């Protein structure tokens, strides 16, 4: 039942801080935030950075999840392929594309 406690705490936070914007990476953490915001029934917008290096399947899953929770989605293109340090593929490359 610990999992439900997390969602309940998030719902309270969303209720106290609405409206909110949630950046969706497609991962579990940001997905949980979206779910909790929906459960809290507060106004929120989901932002998603569309990447040229992300698979079509991954993008489809993200769009599907956002439709499932019936959220507003704002997409923007990322340009990590224009970042020289990212293209060098160092171990800290995520820092450069999220900067």
C-alpha positions as CSV (number, residue, x, y, z in Angstrom):
1,X,0.0,0.0,0.0
2,X,3.1,2.3,0.1
3,X,2.6,3.0,-3.6
4,X,-0.8,4.5,-3.0
5,X,0.6,6.7,-0.3
6,X,3.0,8.3,-2.8
7,X,0.1,9.0,-5.2
8,X,-2.0,10.5,-2.4
9,X,0.9,12.8,-1.3
10,X,1.4,13.9,-4.9
11,X,-2.3,14.6,-5.3
12,X,-2.2,16.9,-2.3
13,X,0.8,18.7,-3.7
14,X,-0.9,19.2,-7.0
15,X,-4.1,20.4,-5.4
16,X,-2.0,23.0,-3.4
17,X,0.0,24.1,-6.5
18,X,-2.3,23.9,-9.4
19,X,-2.1,24.6,-12.3
20,X,1.1,22.8,-13.1
21,X,3.3,21.9,-16.0
22,X,4.9,18.4,-16.2
23,X,7.8,17.6,-18.4
24,X,7.4,14.1,-19.7
25,X,10.5,12.0,-20.5
26,X,8.5,8.9,-21.2
27,X,9.8,7.3,-18.0
28,X,8.1,6.0,-14.9
29,X,8.8,9.1,-12.7
30,X,7.3,11.6,-15.0
31,X,4.5,9.2,-15.9
32,X,3.6,8.9,-12.2
33,X,3.5,12.6,-11.9
34,X,1.1,12.8,-14.8
35,X,-1.1,10.1,-13.4
36,X,-1.2,11.8,-10.0
37,X,-2.1,15.1,-11.5
38,X,-4.9,13.5,-13.4
39,X,-6.1,11.7,-10.2
40,X,-6.0,15.1,-8.4
41,X,-8.3,16.5,-11.1
42,X,-6.3,19.7,-11.4
43,X,-5.4,21.7,-14.5
44,X,-2.1,20.6,-15.9
45,X,-0.2,20.6,-19.2
46,X,2.3,18.0,-20.3
47,X,5.5,19.1,-22.1
48,X,7.4,16.7,-24.3
49,X,10.7,17.2,-26.2
50,X,10.5,15.3,-29.5
51,X,13.9,14.0,-30.3
52,X,15.4,12.9,-33.6
53,X,17.2,10.1,-31.8
54,X,14.1,8.6,-30.2
55,X,12.4,5.7,-31.8
56,X,9.0,5.9,-33.5
57,X,7.7,3.3,-31.1
58,X,8.8,5.2,-28.0
59,X,7.2,8.4,-29.3
60,X,4.0,6.4,-30.0
61,X,3.9,5.1,-26.5
62,X,4.3,8.6,-25.1
63,X,1.5,10.0,-27.2
64,X,-0.7,7.0,-26.3
65,X,-0.2,7.5,-22.6
66,X,-1.0,11.2,-22.8
67,X,-4.2,10.4,-24.7
68,X,-5.0,7.7,-22.1
69,X,-4.9,10.3,-19.3
70,X,-6.7,12.8,-21.5
71,X,-4.0,15.5,-20.9
72,X,-3.1,18.6,-22.8
73,X,0.2,18.0,-24.6
74,X,2.7,20.6,-25.8
75,X,5.5,19.2,-27.9
76,X,8.7,20.9,-28.9
77,X,11.7,19.7,-31.0
78,X,15.0,19.1,-29.3
79,X,18.2,19.8,-31.2
80,X,20.7,17.6,-29.5
81,X,22.2,16.6,-32.8
82,X,23.4,20.2,-33.2
83,X,25.3,20.0,-29.9
84,X,29.0,19.2,-30.5
85,X,29.5,17.7,-27.1
86,X,26.5,15.4,-27.5
87,X,27.8,14.1,-30.8
88,X,31.2,13.3,-29.3
89,X,29.1,10.8,-27.2
90,X,30.9,11.4,-23.8
91,X,29.6,9.6,-20.7
92,X,27.9,12.8,-19.5
93,X,26.2,13.4,-22.9
94,X,22.7,13.6,-21.2
95,X,23.9,16.7,-19.4
96,X,24.5,18.4,-22.7
97,X,21.2,17.6,-24.4
98,X,19.2,18.5,-21.3
99,X,21.0,21.8,-20.7
